[in-house]
Amino acid sequence: MSASPAAPRPNAVVAVLALAGIVVSLMQTLVIPIVPELPRLLDAPASDAAWAVTATLLAAAVATPVVGRLGDMAGKRRMLLFSVCLLIVGSVVCGLSDTLVPMVVGRALQGLSAAVIPLGISIMRDELPAERLAGATALMSASLGVGGALGLPIAALIADNMDWHMLFWLSGALGAVALVLVLILVPESAVRTGGRFDVLGGLGMAAGLVCLLLAISKGADWGWGSGTTLGLFAAAVVVLLVWGWWELRIPQPLVDLRTTARRQVLFTNLASIAVGFSMFAMSLVLPQLLQLPEATGYGLGRSLLTAGLVMAPSGLVMMAFAPVSAKVSKTRGPKVTLMIGALIVASGYGLNIVLMSEVWHLALVSCVIGAGIGFTYGAMPALIMGAVPASETAAANSLNTLMRSIGTSIASAIAGVILAQMTVSLGGFALPSENAFKVVMAIGAGAALLAFVIASFIPRHRAGTGVAHSAPAVGAEAQAASAH
């Protein structure tokens, strides 16, 4: 696994890393069609079966910053290969599972691969020529949305026509393809920090994030005022405060909080939470509107496969707008790109509030929002890499990815509460009302506008300096050359 190509080929490196990103995001979406069936398939109560989804979320949150830091220390390609191997192993475990425990273990292993996208962006910074970097990182960042959008129709097609285990065998096969291509075509970067891994920092961050995300994701089931939920929130606050104190004291922290507190990094990460929230609101609302019965007066009565096909173009739009995002960043700076993207997303939700009665309405809305997400996801790594040294790129990008994940988790919790509380009765079943969907859309638009406001506080840079690029170097010379 340590051998790598001597001379990187930029086009091949970009294509392979983007494919790896799409495979990882695809993995997260493939399970959606079988979630309602998991209690029956695994012979487990619904509350227990939900851990097949929660385990992936928690594992991804813990792994992303830890693996990013290890990538900076020991080699980004090495950790990317390790992450893809975990995806493959997790897929095989799920593919062989018929009971709850191995399924949860397999899904957790899949979640541990989530650092692939920030690692890929960091490899690009080290290996690509400066003129290629902005477009390549925008494409890699957009792969998160592309895989998610394409995964739904593929998964629905498999779930309707094949044994459900095929979902995981497909994930494992795609992971194996990505692994071989990375081995053959992606070089190992010479930019490394070395040093000792902050074990206590890793454990502290893991404990704090698990408490926080567990409270957010399970709060609706346990009760937002229950002792368990409130206790987890309190534990998260205490643990993360102690963790922050520890990180500021040691010479080689897991997360350099002083770098994270830089204005450009801080406000980009805050905007990322809002953007992650706004993006996920679309994923919750549009499929439900498409699948609810026509008898409701606002549901369109379509199948899950049709819903997936309606959502799929948004992923292609994200990919198409990645180079546009890069061009805007080169001419106007990534701050402007992020603000433009946030406004496009907000306008998409505004459009959805008035256009939601036809299939083409929702297809149009998903494409508009997808275009905005393409802009924002392309700008974020440019802003992060423009403010951190090359030796901290993977850790900084991983933290940014984590911020987006926290945003999506909060969106899922808030939207879940709204859709559960604002209901109408149909045939004795409570279904989310039309106004419930409009409220979620309005909140999604508000989150995008909040991202716009936060982004306005990011320092302005001259055009063309959106992405800080550092050529590969070795040891202390690399760190000195990349210091800001």
C-alpha positions in Angstrom: 0.0 0.0 0.0 2.9 2.3 0.4 4.1 2.3 -3.2 2.8 5.2 -5.2 3.3 6.6 -8.7 6.4 8.6 -9.3 4.9 11.4 -11.4 1.3 12.5 -10.7 -1.0 13.0 -13.7 -3.3 15.9 -12.8 -6.4 14.7 -14.7 -6.1 11.2 -13.4 -5.5 12.4 -9.8 -8.6 14.6 -10.0 -10.8 11.9 -11.6 -9.8 9.2 -9.1 -10.2 11.3 -6.0 -13.6 12.7 -7.2 -14.7 9.1 -7.8 -13.6 8.1 -4.3 -15.6 11.0 -2.9 -18.7 10.0 -4.8 -18.4 6.4 -3.6 -18.2 7.5 0.0 -21.2 9.8 -0.3 -23.1 7.1 -2.3 -22.6 4.8 0.7 -24.5 7.1 3.0 -27.5 7.3 0.6 -27.8 3.7 -0.5 -29.5 2.6 2.8 -32.3 5.2 2.6 -34.8 3.0 0.6 -34.6 0.1 3.2 -34.7 2.2 6.4 -38.5 1.7 6.9 -38.0 -2.0 6.3 -35.0 -2.5 8.6 -37.1 -3.6 11.7 -38.5 -6.4 9.6 -35.3 -7.3 7.7 -33.2 -7.4 10.9 -36.0 -8.7 13.2 -35.5 -5.8 15.6 -37.6 -3.1 17.2 -37.7 0.2 15.1 -35.9 2.1 17.8 -33.0 -0.4 17.7 -33.0 -0.7 13.9 -32.5 3.1 13.7 -29.0 2.6 15.0 -28.0 1.3 11.5 -28.3 5.0 10.5 -27.1 6.6 13.7 -24.0 4.5 13.9 -22.8 5.8 10.6 -23.4 9.4 11.6 -21.5 9.0 14.9 -18.6 7.1 13.3 -18.2 9.7 10.6 -18.2 12.6 13.0 -15.4 10.9 15.1 -13.3 9.7 12.2 -13.3 12.8 10.1 -11.1 15.1 12.3 -9.0 12.2 13.6 -8.2 10.7 10.3 -7.5 14.2 8.8 -4.9 14.9 11.5 -3.3 11.5 10.9 -3.2 12.3 7.2 -1.2 15.4 7.9 1.1 13.5 10.2 1.6 10.1 8.4 0.5 10.7 4.8 -2.8 11.7 3.3 -2.8 9.0 0.6 -2.1 6.3 3.2 -5.0 7.4 5.4 -7.3 7.7 2.3 -6.5 4.1 1.4 -7.1 3.1 5.0 -10.5 4.9 4.9 -11.5 3.2 1.7 -10.5 -0.2 3.1 -12.8 0.5 6.1 -15.7 1.3 3.6 -15.1 -2.1 1.8 -14.9 -4.1 5.0 -18.0 -2.4 6.4 -19.9 -3.1 3.1 -18.9 -6.8 3.3 -20.1 -7.0 6.9 -23.4 -5.4 6.0 -23.7 -7.6 2.9 -23.4 -10.7 5.1 -25.8 -9.4 7.9 -29.2 -10.6 8.7 -29.3 -9.4 12.3 -29.0 -6.0 14.0 -25.5 -6.2 15.6 -23.4 -7.0 12.5 -25.4 -4.4 10.5 -24.7 -1.7 13.1 -21.0 -2.7 13.2 -20.8 -2.7 9.4 -22.5 0.7 9.1 -20.2 2.1 11.7 -17.2 0.9 9.7 -18.6 2.5 6.6 -19.0 5.7 8.5 -15.3 5.7 9.4 -14.6 6.3 5.7 -16.1 9.8 5.8 -12.7 11.5 5.8 -12.0 10.5 2.1 -13.3 13.9 0.8 -11.3 16.2 3.0 -8.2 14.0 2.5 -8.8 14.1 -1.3 -8.9 17.9 -1.3 -5.7 18.0 0.8 -3.9 15.7 -1.7 -4.9 18.0 -4.5 -3.4 21.0 -2.7 -0.1 19.1 -2.4 0.0 17.6 -5.9 -1.7 19.7 -8.4 -0.4 22.8 -10.2 -1.8 26.1 -8.9 -3.9 26.8 -12.0 -5.7 23.5 -11.6 -6.3 23.6 -7.9 -9.5 25.7 -7.6 -11.5 23.7 -10.1 -10.3 20.4 -8.8 -11.1 21.1 -5.1 -14.5 22.5 -6.1 -15.3 19.3 -7.9 -14.0 17.1 -5.1 -16.1 19.1 -2.5 -19.2 18.8 -4.8 -18.7 15.0 -4.9 -20.4 14.8 -1.5 -23.6 16.1 -3.0 -23.2 14.2 -6.3 -23.0 10.8 -4.7 -25.9 11.6 -2.4 -28.2 12.7 -5.3 -27.3 9.8 -7.5 -27.4 7.2 -4.8 -31.2 7.5 -4.2 -32.5 6.3 -7.6 -29.8 3.6 -7.8 -30.7 2.4 -4.3 -34.4 2.5 -5.0 -33.9 0.5 -8.2 -31.9 -2.2 -6.4 -34.2 -2.3 -3.4 -37.3 -2.8 -5.7 -35.8 -5.5 -8.0 -33.1 -7.3 -6.0 -32.2 -8.7 -2.6 -31.5 -5.8 -0.3 -28.0 -7.1 0.5 -27.0 -6.1 -3.1 -27.0 -2.5 -1.9 -23.9 -3.2 0.2 -22.2 -5.5 -2.3 -22.5 -2.6 -4.8 -21.0 -0.2 -2.2 -18.1 -2.7 -1.5 -17.4 -3.2 -5.3 -17.3 0.5 -6.0 -15.0 0.9 -3.0 -12.7 -1.8 -4.3 -12.5 0.0 -7.7 -11.7 3.3 -6.0 -9.0 1.5 -3.9 -7.2 0.1 -6.9 -7.3 3.4 -8.8 -5.9 5.3 -5.9 -3.1 2.7 -5.5 -2.2 3.0 -9.2 -2.7 6.7 -9.9 -2.6 8.9 -6.8 0.9 9.7 -5.4 1.7 10.1 -1.7 2.4 13.7 -0.6 5.8 14.7 0.9 4.1 17.4 3.0 3.8 15.9 6.5 4.0 17.3 10.0 5.3 14.1 11.7 5.2 14.3 15.5 3.0 12.4 18.0 -0.7 11.9 17.8 -2.8 13.7 20.5 -4.5 10.6 21.9 -6.3 12.4 24.7 -7.4 15.1 22.3 -8.8 12.4 20.0 -10.7 10.7 22.8 -12.0 14.0 24.2 -13.3 15.1 20.8 -14.8 11.7 20.1 -16.6 11.7 23.5 -17.9 15.3 23.1 -19.1 14.8 19.5 -20.8 11.5 20.3 -22.7 13.1 23.2 -23.7 16.1 21.1 -24.8 14.2 17.9 -26.5 11.4 19.9 -28.6 14.0 21.7 -29.5 15.8 18.5 -30.2 12.6 16.5 -32.1 10.7 19.2 -33.7 13.6 21.1 -37.0 13.3 19.3 -37.3 9.6 20.2 -36.1 10.1 23.8 -37.9 13.4 24.4 -36.1 16.7 24.2 -36.7 17.4 27.9 -35.8 13.9 29.0 -32.9 13.4 31.4 -31.0 11.3 28.9 -31.1 14.0 26.2 -30.4 16.9 28.5 -27.6 14.9 30.2 -26.0 14.3 26.9 -26.1 17.9 25.9 -24.6 18.9 29.3 -21.9 16.3 28.9 -21.1 17.5 25.4 -20.6 21.1 26.7 -18.4 20.0 29.6 -16.3 17.5 27.6 -15.8 19.9 24.7 -14.8 22.8 27.0 -12.2 20.5 28.8 -11.1 19.3 25.4 -10.5 22.9 24.2 -8.5 23.7 27.3 -6.3 20.6 26.7 -5.8 21.4 23.0 -4.6 24.9 23.8 -2.0 23.6 26.3 -0.2 20.9 24.3 2.4 21.6 21.5 0.9 19.2 18.9 -2.9 19.3 19.3 -5.4 17.2 17.4 -7.0 20.5 16.3 -5.0 23.7 16.3 -7.6 25.9 17.9 -5.5 29.1 17.3 -5.6 28.4 13.6 -9.3 27.5 13.8 -9.9 30.9 15.5 -8.5 32.8 12.6 -11.3 35.0 11.2 -11.3 33.4 7.8 -11.4 29.8 9.1 -13.8 30.5 11.9 -16.5 32.2 9.8 -16.1 29.7 7.0 -16.8 26.9 9.5 -19.8 28.7 11.0 -21.2 29.3 7.5 -20.6 25.6 6.7 -22.9 24.6 9.6 -25.7 26.8 8.1 -25.1 25.5 4.6 -25.1 21.9 5.8 -28.4 22.6 7.5 -29.9 24.2 4.4 -28.7 21.4 2.0 -30.2 18.7 4.1 -33.6 20.4 4.5 -34.1 19.8 0.7 -33.2 16.1 1.1 -35.9 15.8 3.8 -38.7 17.7 2.1 -38.7 17.0 -1.6 -38.8 13.1 -1.5 -41.6 13.2 1.0 -43.7 15.6 -1.1 -43.1 13.4 -4.1 -44.2 10.2 -2.3 -47.1 11.4 -0.2 -50.6 10.3 -1.5 -52.4 12.6 -3.9 -55.4 12.4 -1.6 -53.6 14.9 0.7 -54.0 17.6 -1.9 -50.3 18.4 -2.0 -48.6 15.0 -2.2 -47.7 13.8 -5.7 -48.1 10.0 -5.1 -44.9 8.9 -6.8 -42.7 6.0 -6.1 -39.4 6.1 -4.3 -37.6 5.4 -7.6 -39.4 8.4 -9.3 -38.5 10.6 -6.3 -34.8 9.5 -6.7 -34.9 10.3 -10.4 -36.4 13.7 -9.7 -33.6 14.4 -7.2 -30.7 13.0 -9.3 -30.3 16.0 -11.6 -29.4 18.2 -8.6 -26.2 16.1 -8.2 -25.2 16.6 -11.8 -25.9 20.3 -11.5 -23.6 20.5 -8.4 -20.9 18.9 -10.5 -21.5 21.2 -13.5 -21.3 24.3 -11.3 -18.1 23.3 -9.6 -15.9 24.8 -12.4 -18.1 27.9 -12.5 -17.6 28.2 -8.7 -13.9 28.0 -9.3 -13.9 30.7 -12.0 -15.8 33.1 -9.7 -13.4 32.4 -6.9 -10.4 33.2 -9.2 -11.9 36.4 -10.4 -13.8 37.7 -7.3 -12.5 35.5 -4.4 -14.1 32.5 -2.7 -15.9 34.7 -0.2 -18.0 36.1 -3.0 -18.6 32.6 -4.4 -19.8 31.4 -1.0 -22.2 34.4 -0.7 -23.6 33.9 -4.2 -24.2 30.2 -3.5 -26.0 31.0 -0.3 -28.3 33.4 -2.1 -29.0 30.8 -4.8 -29.9 28.2 -2.2 -32.2 30.7 -0.4 -34.0 31.5 -3.7 -34.5 27.8 -4.4 -36.3 27.4 -1.1 -38.4 30.5 -1.8 -39.3 29.1 -5.2 -40.3 25.8 -3.5 -42.8 27.5 -1.2 -44.8 28.7 -4.2 -44.0 25.9 -6.7 -44.7 22.5 -5.2 -47.7 21.1 -7.0 -46.0 19.4 -10.0 -43.1 17.0 -10.4 -41.3 19.4 -12.6 -41.6 22.1 -9.9 -39.7 20.0 -7.5 -37.1 19.0 -10.2 -36.5 22.7 -10.9 -36.2 23.5 -7.2 -33.7 20.7 -6.6 -31.6 21.9 -9.5 -31.6 25.5 -8.3 -30.6 24.4 -4.8 -28.1 22.0 -6.2 -26.5 24.9 -8.2 -26.2 27.0 -5.0 -24.7 24.0 -3.1 -22.2 23.6 -5.9 -21.1 27.2 -5.4 -20.8 27.0 -1.6 -19.1 23.6 -1.5 -16.6 24.8 -4.1 -15.8 27.9 -2.1 -15.3 26.4 1.4 -12.1 24.4 0.8 -10.6 27.4 -1.1 -11.3 29.6 2.0 -9.9 27.0 4.4 -6.8 26.4 2.4 -6.2 30.1 1.9 -5.8 30.5 5.7 -3.9 27.4 6.9 -0.4 26.1 6.2 0.0 23.1 3.9 1.0 21.0 6.9 -2.5 21.4 8.4 -4.6 21.1 5.3 -6.2 17.7 5.9 -7.0 18.5 9.6 -8.5 21.9 8.6 -10.6 20.5 5.7 -11.7 17.6 7.9 -13.0 20.0 10.6 -14.8 21.9 7.9 -16.5 18.7 6.7 -17.5 17.9 10.3 -19.1 21.4 10.6 -21.3 20.6 7.6 -22.2 17.2 9.1 -23.3 18.9 12.4 -25.5 21.3 10.3 -27.2 18.3 8.6 -27.8 16.6 11.9 -29.4 19.7 13.4 -31.5 20.1 10.2 -32.7 16.5 10.5 -33.7 17.0 14.2 -35.5 20.3 13.7 -37.3 19.3 10.5 -38.3 16.0 12.2 -39.9 17.8 15.0 -41.8 20.2 12.7 -43.0 17.4 10.4 -44.1 15.3 13.4 -46.0 18.2 15.1 -47.7 19.8 12.1 -49.8 17.0 10.7 -53.1 16.1 9.0 -55.0 12.9 9.3 -55.5 10.7 6.3 -57.1 7.2 6.6 -56.3 7.2 10.3 -52.7 8.0 9.8 -51.0 11.3 10.7 -49.0 12.8 7.8 -47.0 16.0 7.7 -49.2 18.9 6.6 -48.5 21.2 3.6 -47.7 24.1 6.0 -45.2 21.9 7.8 -43.2 21.5 4.6 -43.4 25.2 3.9 -42.1 26.0 7.4 -39.2 23.6 6.8 -38.5 25.3 3.5 -38.7 28.7 5.1 -36.2 27.6 7.7 -33.9 26.2 5.0 -34.0 29.5 3.2 -33.3 31.3 6.5 -30.3 29.0 7.1 -28.9 29.9 3.7 -29.4 33.6 4.3 -27.6 33.1 7.7 -24.7 31.6 5.8 -24.7 34.7 3.5 -24.5 37.0 6.5 -21.8 35.0 8.2 -19.8 34.8 5.0 -19.9 38.6 4.8 -17.6 38.7 7.8 -14.9 36.6 6.1 -11.9 38.9 5.2 -11.8 39.9 1.5 -8.9 38.9 -0.6 -7.6 40.1 -3.9 -9.0 38.2 -6.9 -7.0 35.2 -7.8 -5.8 34.5 -4.3 -8.7 32.4 -3.2 -6.7 29.2 -2.8 -3.3 29.1 -1.2 -1.2 26.6 -3.0 2.0 25.0 -1.8 4.1 22.8 -4.0 5.2 19.5 -2.5 8.2 19.9 -0.2 9.9 17.9 2.5 10.0 18.2 6.3 10.7 21.5 8.0 11.2 23.3 4.6 7.6 22.5 3.6 6.2 23.8 6.9 8.3 27.0 6.7 7.3 27.7 3.1 3.6 27.2 3.9 3.5 29.3 7.1 1.3 32.4 6.9 
